[in-house]
């Protein structure tokens, strides 16, 4: 079985890659972080093939596609993502451009191209990693939230036509994890106690990928937050503002 994981060098992407390798997959791991990606490739030998790809650069994304020509993927996890937190007027436009390119444009280009080029195995699955902010709102990370909403809507829109091509779609809405990115964008002094370990998140996502699941809020905390956000959206946004936005020191991107 063959898999492609983007954003594979660290965090959830690395956890997914290592879990897939343990399950016997041959994995193509793509990321822009050269040193960590090389370490991943060395650690796992021939079963893990690395690709250096800058998801903020369309030409680099297209080179990634060229490099996997002829491969039929059983599973593709479009995980690469970045954030920008703080007052939106204090974050420069170039940071938002990069965020939208990585979080939205790249996975759309990759997914549509893989299906169009018939690079997915029959019955294969594409996993889009969105965010819990889809249900909760995210004051202080408005463009991040918008990009993840856009990805969720794209996944929903292509589910039926992709199914006709023999490809299933799963959209995942993870909450906070114990990762460098979560630590970077959390308010100063925030506790990681309630964040999920990326290894656990990876196992939950891969279990859902083997079922006919369409959407996944991983873990009971994420599911409860989703219910709160959909039932009491104003309250949910207020809690996010009080718990995160009001505690931020300044812009981080």
PASEBA-1860 file (N, C-alpha, C; in nm, 3 decimals):
! residues 253
1> XXXXXXXX> 0.085/-0.120/0.000/0.000/0.000/0.000/0.088/0.124/0.000 ~ 0.041/0.227/-0.069/0.120/0.348/-0.083/0.043/0.470/-0.032 ~ 0.116/0.560/0.036/0.053/0.680/0.093/0.140/0.802/0.066 ~ 0.075/0.916/0.061/0.141/1.046/0.051/0.097/1.131/0.169 ~ 0.192/1.190/0.240/0.161/1.278/0.353/0.234/1.410/0.331 ~ 0.162/1.520/0.336/0.225/1.652/0.328/0.242/1.708/0.470 ~ 0.341/1.795/0.484/0.372/1.846/0.618/0.421/1.734/0.708 ~ 0.505/1.645/0.652/0.539/1.519/0.718/0.657/1.527/0.814
9> XXXXXXXX> 0.727/1.641/0.818/0.853/1.646/0.892/0.834/1.654/1.043 ~ 0.720/1.705/1.088/0.702/1.722/1.233/0.553/1.720/1.268 ~ 0.525/1.721/1.397/0.387/1.730/1.444/0.300/1.616/1.398 ~ 0.175/1.649/1.361/0.080/1.548/1.317/0.128/1.476/1.192 ~ 0.188/1.549/1.099/0.235/1.486/0.976/0.338/1.378/1.001 ~ 0.430/1.404/1.092/0.531/1.303/1.124/0.467/1.184/1.195 ~ 0.375/1.212/1.286/0.307/1.104/1.356/0.229/1.016/1.259 ~ 0.163/1.078/1.162/0.090/1.002/1.060/0.185/0.917/0.976
17> XXXXXXXX> 0.295/0.978/0.936/0.393/0.906/0.854/0.447/0.784/0.927 ~ 0.487/0.803/1.053/0.545/0.693/1.129/0.442/0.583/1.158 ~ 0.317/0.623/1.182/0.212/0.524/1.205/0.184/0.444/1.078 ~ 0.182/0.511/0.965/0.160/0.442/0.838/0.274/0.344/0.807 ~ 0.397/0.386/0.834/0.511/0.298/0.811/0.503/0.174/0.899 ~ 0.459/0.193/1.024/0.443/0.078/1.114/0.336/-0.018/1.064 ~ 0.239/0.036/0.989/0.131/-0.048/0.937/0.164/-0.110/0.801 ~ 0.287/-0.089/0.755/0.331/-0.155/0.633/0.315/-0.074/0.506
25> XXXXXXXX> 0.279/0.052/0.516/0.267/0.137/0.397/0.405/0.179/0.348 ~ 0.415/0.201/0.219/0.526/0.275/0.162/0.480/0.420/0.155 ~ 0.555/0.510/0.219/0.510/0.647/0.234/0.601/0.744/0.160 ~ 0.540/0.834/0.084/0.611/0.949/0.029/0.581/1.065/0.123 ~ 0.685/1.115/0.188/0.672/1.220/0.289/0.721/1.352/0.230 ~ 0.632/1.451/0.227/0.665/1.580/0.165/0.667/1.691/0.269 ~ 0.767/1.778/0.260/0.776/1.891/0.352/0.882/1.988/0.299 ~ 0.883/2.108/0.359/0.981/2.208/0.321/1.100/2.210/0.416
33> XXXXXXXX> 1.087/2.144/0.532/1.192/2.143/0.633/1.295/2.035/0.601 ~ 1.402/2.075/0.537/1.500/1.983/0.480/1.561/1.889/0.583 ~ 1.614/1.943/0.691/1.688/1.861/0.788/1.599/1.756/0.854 ~ 1.483/1.796/0.898/1.393/1.702/0.965/1.341/1.596/0.867 ~ 1.318/1.637/0.745/1.271/1.543/0.644/1.378/1.439/0.613 ~ 1.503/1.483/0.604/1.613/1.390/0.581/1.626/1.292/0.697 ~ 1.611/1.341/0.819/1.617/1.253/0.937/1.508/1.146/0.929 ~ 1.390/1.187/0.885/1.278/1.093/0.873/1.311/0.986/0.770
41> XXXXXXXX> 1.365/1.027/0.656/1.400/0.932/0.552/1.508/0.835/0.595 ~ 1.609/0.886/0.666/1.719/0.801/0.713/1.669/0.701/0.816 ~ 1.580/0.747/0.904/1.531/0.662/1.012/1.451/0.543/0.960 ~ 1.387/0.559/0.845/1.296/0.455/0.797/1.340/0.390/0.665 ~ 1.453/0.432/0.613/1.508/0.364/0.496/1.418/0.368/0.375 ~ 1.418/0.259/0.299/1.349/0.253/0.170/1.199/0.264/0.177 ~ 1.138/0.237/0.293/0.992/0.242/0.303/0.940/0.385/0.302 ~ 1.029/0.480/0.336/0.989/0.621/0.339/1.070/0.699/0.238
49> XXXXXXXX> 1.003/0.749/0.136/1.067/0.828/0.031/1.035/0.975/0.054 ~ 1.137/1.059/0.063/1.113/1.199/0.098/1.109/1.287/-0.027 ~ 1.028/1.393/-0.018/1.017/1.493/-0.124/1.021/1.632/-0.060 ~ 1.112/1.716/-0.107/1.117/1.854/-0.059/1.017/1.936/-0.139 ~ 0.918/1.991/-0.069/0.812/2.064/-0.139/0.768/2.183/-0.054 ~ 0.767/2.299/-0.117/0.721/2.422/-0.053/0.575/2.443/-0.093 ~ 0.484/2.418/0.000/0.342/2.426/-0.031/0.293/2.569/-0.056 ~ 0.377/2.667/-0.026/0.338/2.806/-0.054/0.373/2.847/-0.196
57> XXXXXXXX> 0.439/2.755/-0.269/0.486/2.783/-0.404/0.421/2.685/-0.502 ~ 0.338/2.736/-0.591/0.265/2.648/-0.683/0.359/2.567/-0.771 ~ 0.469/2.625/-0.813/0.565/2.552/-0.896/0.622/2.433/-0.819 ~ 0.648/2.453/-0.692/0.701/2.344/-0.610/0.596/2.233/-0.592 ~ 0.471/2.273/-0.576/0.363/2.175/-0.565/0.352/2.093/-0.693 ~ 0.364/2.159/-0.807/0.357/2.089/-0.935/0.476/1.996/-0.955 ~ 0.594/2.036/-0.904/0.712/1.948/-0.912/0.691/1.824/-0.826 ~ 0.625/1.842/-0.713/0.592/1.726/-0.629/0.504/1.629/-0.707
65> XXXXXXXX> 0.405/1.681/-0.776/0.318/1.596/-0.856/0.397/1.524/-0.965 ~ 0.487/1.594/-1.031/0.570/1.532/-1.135/0.655/1.419/-1.076 ~ 0.702/1.438/-0.952/0.792/1.341/-0.891/0.723/1.211/-0.851 ~ 0.590/1.213/-0.843/0.516/1.092/-0.805/0.440/1.034/-0.925 ~ 0.478/1.079/-1.043/0.412/1.029/-1.165/0.425/0.877/-1.174 ~ 0.313/0.811/-1.197/0.314/0.666/-1.209/0.279/0.593/-1.081 ~ 0.277/0.665/-0.967/0.242/0.603/-0.839/0.090/0.603/-0.822 ~ 0.036/0.496/-0.770/-0.106/0.487/-0.736/-0.120/0.486/-0.585
73> XXXXXXXX> -0.181/0.591/-0.531/-0.189/0.606/-0.386/-0.317/0.543/-0.331 ~ -0.302/0.467/-0.225/-0.417/0.415/-0.151/-0.468/0.519/-0.052 ~ -0.378/0.605/-0.005/-0.414/0.707/0.094/-0.330/0.831/0.073 ~ -0.395/0.947/0.073/-0.326/1.076/0.067/-0.378/1.161/0.184 ~ -0.285/1.211/0.265/-0.323/1.297/0.377/-0.266/1.436/0.352 ~ -0.355/1.531/0.324/-0.314/1.669/0.296/-0.317/1.745/0.428 ~ -0.202/1.741/0.494/-0.191/1.785/0.632/-0.117/1.917/0.650 ~ -0.031/1.953/0.556/0.054/2.072/0.573/-0.031/2.195/0.603
81> XXXXXXXX> 0.013/2.272/0.702/-0.063/2.391/0.738/0.018/2.484/0.826 ~ -0.016/2.613/0.820/0.047/2.714/0.905/-0.063/2.804/0.959 ~ -0.027/2.887/1.057/-0.126/2.978/1.114/-0.068/3.117/1.127 ~ -0.152/3.212/1.164/-0.112/3.348/1.196/-0.211/3.398/1.300 ~ -0.161/3.439/1.416/-0.249/3.479/1.525/-0.220/3.622/1.568 ~ -0.323/3.685/1.625/-0.313/3.823/1.669/-0.420/3.908/1.603 ~ -0.417/4.038/1.627/-0.511/4.128/1.561/-0.484/4.128/1.411 ~ -0.590/4.108/1.332/-0.569/4.091/1.188/-0.500/4.210/1.126
89> XXXXXXXX> -0.524/4.331/1.177/-0.464/4.450/1.117/-0.315/4.462/1.148 ~ -0.265/4.381/1.240/-0.123/4.385/1.276/-0.042/4.278/1.202 ~ -0.111/4.192/1.127/-0.042/4.085/1.055/-0.024/4.127/0.910 ~ 0.098/4.124/0.856/0.122/4.172/0.719/0.055/4.083/0.615 ~ 0.026/4.145/0.502/-0.043/4.075/0.394/0.033/3.953/0.346 ~ 0.167/3.961/0.342/0.244/3.847/0.290/0.224/3.723/0.376 ~ 0.202/3.742/0.507/0.178/3.627/0.595/0.045/3.561/0.561 ~ -0.055/3.642/0.530/-0.185/3.586/0.491/-0.176/3.517/0.354
97> XXXXXXXX> -0.099/3.577/0.264/-0.081/3.513/0.132/-0.021/3.374/0.147 ~ 0.082/3.363/0.229/0.148/3.234/0.251/0.053/3.134/0.317 ~ -0.022/3.182/0.415/-0.116/3.097/0.487/-0.220/3.039/0.391 ~ -0.278/3.123/0.307/-0.381/3.077/0.213/-0.323/2.981/0.111 ~ -0.202/3.010/0.065/-0.137/2.920/-0.032/-0.116/2.781/0.027 ~ -0.067/2.775/0.149/-0.035/2.645/0.211/-0.161/2.572/0.256 ~ -0.250/2.643/0.323/-0.367/2.578/0.385/-0.478/2.546/0.287 ~ -0.487/2.623/0.179/-0.602/2.609/0.089/-0.563/2.578/-0.055
105> XXXXXXXX> -0.478/2.663/-0.112/-0.445/2.645/-0.254/-0.373/2.513/-0.280 ~ -0.270/2.484/-0.202/-0.191/2.362/-0.226/-0.274/2.234/-0.217 ~ -0.354/2.215/-0.110/-0.433/2.091/-0.105/-0.537/2.080/-0.217 ~ -0.591/2.194/-0.260/-0.686/2.191/-0.373/-0.614/2.147/-0.500 ~ -0.497/2.205/-0.526/-0.421/2.169/-0.646/-0.381/2.022/-0.641 ~ -0.333/1.976/-0.526/-0.288/1.838/-0.514/-0.404/1.740/-0.531 ~ -0.513/1.764/-0.460/-0.627/1.671/-0.466/-0.686/1.664/-0.606 ~ -0.713/1.779/-0.665/-0.774/1.779/-0.798/-0.682/1.716/-0.901
113> XXXXXXXX> -0.551/1.741/-0.889/-0.455/1.686/-0.985/-0.442/1.535/-0.970 ~ -0.436/1.487/-0.846/-0.422/1.343/-0.823/-0.541/1.266/-0.878 ~ -0.660/1.322/-0.861/-0.779/1.255/-0.914/-0.784/1.265/-1.066 ~ -0.755/1.382/-1.118/-0.759/1.402/-1.264/-0.657/1.315/-1.335 ~ -0.539/1.299/-1.273/-0.431/1.221/-1.334/-0.444/1.072/-1.305 ~ -0.553/1.034/-1.236/-0.579/0.894/-1.200/-0.463/0.835/-1.121 ~ -0.412/0.917/-1.027/-0.300/0.874/-0.943/-0.348/0.812/-0.812 ~ -0.479/0.797/-0.797/-0.534/0.732/-0.679/-0.576/0.590/-0.714
121> XXXXXXXX> -0.545/0.495/-0.625/-0.590/0.358/-0.644/-0.741/0.351/-0.629 ~ -0.803/0.256/-0.693/-0.948/0.239/-0.682/-0.985/0.214/-0.536 ~ -1.078/0.295/-0.486/-1.116/0.284/-0.345/-1.023/0.358/-0.252 ~ -0.926/0.432/-0.308/-0.834/0.511/-0.227/-0.904/0.625/-0.156 ~ -0.834/0.686/-0.061/-0.896/0.792/0.019/-0.804/0.912/0.029 ~ -0.865/1.032/0.016/-0.795/1.157/0.039/-0.847/1.216/0.170 ~ -0.755/1.246/0.260/-0.789/1.305/0.389/-0.748/1.452/0.389 ~ -0.844/1.539/0.410/-0.819/1.682/0.423/-0.816/1.718/0.571
129> XXXXXXXX> -0.707/1.779/0.616/-0.696/1.819/0.756/-0.741/1.965/0.768 ~ -0.863/1.983/0.816/-0.917/2.116/0.840/-0.887/2.155/0.985 ~ -0.983/2.210/1.056/-0.959/2.255/1.194/-1.090/2.260/1.271 ~ -1.079/2.245/1.401/-1.195/2.260/1.489/-1.256/2.399/1.479 ~ -1.176/2.496/1.434/-1.228/2.633/1.417/-1.344/2.637/1.318 ~ -1.356/2.536/1.234/-1.469/2.526/1.141/-1.602/2.530/1.216 ~ -1.604/2.473/1.336/-1.727/2.468/1.416/-1.732/2.576/1.523 ~ -1.615/2.622/1.567/-1.609/2.710/1.683/-1.585/2.857/1.650
137> XXXXXXXX> -1.530/2.885/1.533/-1.479/3.020/1.511/-1.344/3.034/1.580 ~ -1.266/3.134/1.541/-1.132/3.147/1.599/-1.091/3.294/1.600 ~ -1.146/3.373/1.691/-1.100/3.512/1.703/-0.950/3.516/1.727 ~ -0.882/3.601/1.655/-0.737/3.607/1.667/-0.666/3.527/1.560 ~ -0.739/3.447/1.484/-0.680/3.371/1.373/-0.782/3.365/1.260 ~ -0.833/3.480/1.222/-0.946/3.486/1.129/-0.914/3.427/0.992 ~ -0.797/3.457/0.939/-0.764/3.408/0.805/-0.729/3.259/0.810 ~ -0.665/3.215/0.917/-0.642/3.072/0.935/-0.776/2.999/0.935
145> XXXXXXXX> -0.870/3.050/1.015/-1.002/2.988/1.023/-1.071/2.989/0.886 ~ -1.059/3.100/0.814/-1.121/3.110/0.682/-1.060/3.009/0.585 ~ -0.929/2.992/0.591/-0.863/2.897/0.500/-0.906/2.754/0.530 ~ -0.920/2.721/0.658/-0.962/2.586/0.695/-1.110/2.564/0.665 ~ -1.190/2.669/0.676/-1.331/2.661/0.634/-1.339/2.636/0.484 ~ -1.257/2.710/0.409/-1.255/2.692/0.264/-1.217/2.551/0.225 ~ -1.121/2.493/0.296/-1.079/2.356/0.267/-1.192/2.258/0.296 ~ -1.263/2.281/0.408/-1.375/2.193/0.443/-1.485/2.200/0.338
153> XXXXXXXX> -1.513/2.319/0.287/-1.617/2.335/0.186/-1.575/2.273/0.053 ~ -1.446/2.286/0.020/-1.396/2.222/-0.101/-1.413/2.071/-0.091 ~ -1.371/2.014/0.023/-1.382/1.869/0.043/-1.527/1.823/0.032 ~ -1.617/1.899/0.090/-1.759/1.865/0.083/-1.809/1.870/-0.061 ~ -1.762/1.966/-0.136/-1.808/1.986/-0.274/-1.757/1.879/-0.369 ~ -1.635/1.829/-0.344/-1.579/1.730/-0.437/-1.607/1.585/-0.394 ~ -1.672/1.567/-0.279/-1.694/1.431/-0.229/-1.766/1.343/-0.331 ~ -1.872/1.395/-0.390/-1.950/1.315/-0.485/-1.875/1.291/-0.616
161> XXXXXXXX> -1.820/1.395/-0.681/-1.747/1.368/-0.806/-1.622/1.281/-0.784 ~ -1.555/1.297/-0.671/-1.440/1.211/-0.643/-1.486/1.066/-0.625 ~ -1.601/1.048/-0.560/-1.653/0.912/-0.540/-1.681/0.845/-0.673 ~ -1.731/0.922/-0.770/-1.755/0.866/-0.903/-1.625/0.821/-0.969 ~ -1.514/0.884/-0.929/-1.383/0.846/-0.982/-1.319/0.736/-0.897 ~ -1.394/0.686/-0.798/-1.343/0.577/-0.715/-1.260/0.621/-0.597 ~ -1.271/0.750/-0.560/-1.190/0.806/-0.452/-1.282/0.858/-0.342 ~ -1.258/0.815/-0.219/-1.337/0.862/-0.107/-1.269/0.980/-0.039
169> XXXXXXXX> -1.348/1.061/0.031/-1.298/1.182/0.095/-1.332/1.181/0.243 ~ -1.232/1.213/0.326/-1.252/1.231/0.469/-1.200/1.368/0.509 ~ -1.281/1.445/0.580/-1.238/1.574/0.631/-1.224/1.564/0.782 ~ -1.109/1.605/0.833/-1.079/1.594/0.976/-1.072/1.734/1.036 ~ -1.132/1.748/1.155/-1.138/1.877/1.224/-1.069/1.865/1.361 ~ -0.936/1.861/1.363/-0.866/1.840/1.489/-0.868/1.965/1.578 ~ -0.870/1.940/1.708/-0.852/2.046/1.805/-0.704/2.063/1.837 ~ -0.671/2.135/1.944/-0.531/2.161/1.978/-0.453/2.032/2.006
177> XXXXXXXX> -0.328/2.031/1.962/-0.239/1.917/1.985/-0.111/1.963/2.053 ~ -0.035/1.868/2.101/0.095/1.896/2.161/0.197/1.902/2.048 ~ 0.201/2.016/1.980/0.292/2.034/1.867/0.361/2.170/1.879 ~ 0.467/2.187/1.801/0.538/2.315/1.799/0.447/2.427/1.751 ~ 0.364/2.398/1.652/0.276/2.503/1.600/0.175/2.547/1.705 ~ 0.116/2.451/1.777/0.020/2.487/1.881/0.087/2.571/1.988 ~ 0.209/2.533/2.026/0.283/2.607/2.129/0.316/2.749/2.080 ~ 0.353/2.758/1.954/0.390/2.888/1.897/0.275/2.987/1.898
185> XXXXXXXX> 0.154/2.938/1.873/0.039/3.029/1.857/-0.051/3.035/1.980 ~ -0.019/2.962/2.083/-0.099/2.966/2.205/-0.064/3.091/2.286 ~ -0.158/3.141/2.367/-0.126/3.254/2.455/-0.015/3.218/2.552 ~ 0.064/3.315/2.593/0.173/3.289/2.688/0.121/3.220/2.815 ~ 0.193/3.119/2.858/0.155/3.051/2.982/0.046/2.948/2.968 ~ 0.001/2.923/2.846/-0.107/2.826/2.825/-0.061/2.685/2.862 ~ -0.152/2.608/2.918/-0.122/2.470/2.953/-0.151/2.378/2.834 ~ -0.064/2.279/2.817/-0.083/2.181/2.710/-0.155/2.057/2.760
193> XXXXXXXX> -0.201/2.062/2.884/-0.258/1.943/2.948/-0.376/1.885/2.871 ~ -0.460/1.972/2.813/-0.580/1.924/2.746/-0.560/1.903/2.596 ~ -0.440/1.927/2.548/-0.412/1.906/2.406/-0.386/1.758/2.380 ~ -0.423/1.712/2.263/-0.404/1.572/2.228/-0.264/1.549/2.170 ~ -0.204/1.438/2.206/-0.075/1.401/2.148/-0.094/1.371/1.999 ~ -0.001/1.416/1.914/-0.018/1.391/1.769/-0.021/1.243/1.735 ~ 0.048/1.160/1.813/0.047/1.016/1.787/-0.093/0.958/1.805 ~ -0.162/1.003/1.909/-0.299/0.958/1.932/-0.392/1.008/1.822
201> XXXXXXXX> -0.373/1.135/1.784/-0.453/1.193/1.677/-0.433/1.115/1.547 ~ -0.309/1.079/1.519/-0.279/1.004/1.396/-0.352/0.871/1.395 ~ -0.352/0.801/1.508/-0.419/0.671/1.514/-0.570/0.685/1.493 ~ -0.629/0.790/1.551/-0.774/0.812/1.534/-0.806/0.843/1.388 ~ -0.725/0.927/1.325/-0.748/0.964/1.186/-0.736/0.843/1.095 ~ -0.633/0.762/1.115/-0.613/0.647/1.027/-0.721/0.541/1.048 ~ -0.771/0.529/1.170/-0.882/0.436/1.194/-1.005/0.483/1.116 ~ -1.032/0.613/1.118/-1.147/0.668/1.044/-1.128/0.654/0.893
209> XXXXXXXX> -1.002/0.663/0.848/-0.975/0.653/0.703/-1.006/0.515/0.650 ~ -1.009/0.415/0.737/-1.039/0.278/0.694/-1.189/0.252/0.692 ~ -1.266/0.344/0.753/-1.411/0.331/0.751/-1.466/0.418/0.639 ~ -1.597/0.428/0.631/-1.659/0.511/0.529/-1.694/0.649/0.585 ~ -1.619/0.691/0.686/-1.643/0.820/0.750/-1.623/0.934/0.650 ~ -1.708/1.033/0.660/-1.695/1.153/0.576/-1.630/1.268/0.652 ~ -1.664/1.279/0.781/-1.610/1.385/0.864/-1.571/1.327/0.999 ~ -1.470/1.388/1.061/-1.420/1.339/1.188/-1.380/1.454/1.278
217> XXXXXXXX> -1.440/1.458/1.397/-1.395/1.545/1.504/-1.324/1.453/1.604 ~ -1.190/1.450/1.602/-1.119/1.346/1.677/-1.117/1.371/1.829 ~ -1.166/1.275/1.903/-1.165/1.284/2.048/-1.292/1.347/2.103 ~ -1.323/1.315/2.227/-1.448/1.364/2.285/-1.447/1.514/2.306 ~ -1.330/1.574/2.331/-1.324/1.720/2.350/-1.359/1.793/2.221 ~ -1.305/1.746/2.110/-1.335/1.809/1.981/-1.481/1.792/1.945 ~ -1.535/1.673/1.972/-1.676/1.647/1.940/-1.766/1.735/2.025 ~ -1.735/1.749/2.153/-1.815/1.834/2.242/-1.806/1.980/2.199
225> XXXXXXXX> -1.685/2.023/2.158/-1.668/2.161/2.111/-1.749/2.186/1.985 ~ -1.751/2.086/1.895/-1.830/2.098/1.773/-1.979/2.115/1.805 ~ -2.029/2.035/1.899/-2.170/2.047/1.938/-2.199/2.184/1.998 ~ -2.108/2.232/2.081/-2.125/2.365/2.140/-2.126/2.472/2.031 ~ -2.030/2.462/1.938/-2.020/2.563/1.833/-2.140/2.567/1.742 ~ -2.198/2.450/1.714/-2.313/2.446/1.624/-2.444/2.480/1.695 ~ -2.450/2.452/1.826/-2.572/2.478/1.901/-2.576/2.620/1.956 ~ -2.461/2.666/2.004/-2.453/2.800/2.064/-2.333/2.874/2.004
233> XXXXXXXX> -2.343/2.914/1.877/-2.227/2.972/1.810/-2.175/3.101/1.873 ~ -2.265/3.185/1.921/-2.222/3.311/1.982/-2.144/3.285/2.109 ~ -2.194/3.194/2.191/-2.124/3.157/2.314/-1.988/3.095/2.283 ~ -1.984/3.007/2.183/-1.859/2.941/2.148/-1.753/3.042/2.105 ~ -1.793/3.139/2.023/-1.698/3.241/1.978/-1.653/3.328/2.094 ~ -1.746/3.358/2.186/-1.711/3.438/2.304/-1.608/3.365/2.391 ~ -1.626/3.235/2.406/-1.533/3.157/2.486/-1.395/3.152/2.420 ~ -1.393/3.138/2.287/-1.266/3.137/2.214/-1.195/3.272/2.227
241> XXXXXXXX> -1.273/3.379/2.223/-1.214/3.512/2.239/-1.154/3.529/2.378 ~ -1.232/3.488/2.478/-1.186/3.503/2.616/-1.068/3.412/2.647 ~ -1.073/3.290/2.593/-0.970/3.191/2.626/-0.842/3.206/2.547 ~ -0.849/3.269/2.427/-0.730/3.277/2.342/-0.699/3.422/2.303 ~ -0.791/3.484/2.231/-0.761/3.615/2.172/-0.723/3.719/2.277 ~ -0.800/3.727/2.385/-0.775/3.830/2.487/-0.643/3.809/2.560 ~ -0.582/3.690/2.546/-0.457/3.660/2.617/-0.334/3.671/2.528 ~ -0.355/3.695/2.398/-0.241/3.704/2.307/-0.161/3.832/2.331
249> XXXXX> -0.028/3.820/2.328/0.059/3.936/2.349/0.070/4.024/2.224 ~ 0.069/3.960/2.108/0.086/4.033/1.983/0.082/3.936/1.868 ~ 0.105/3.986/1.746/0.095/3.899/1.628/0.208/3.796/1.623 ~ 0.171/3.675/1.580/0.269/3.567/1.558/0.238/3.507/1.422 ~ 0.338/3.502/1.334/0.317/3.447/1.199/0.445/3.390/1.145
END
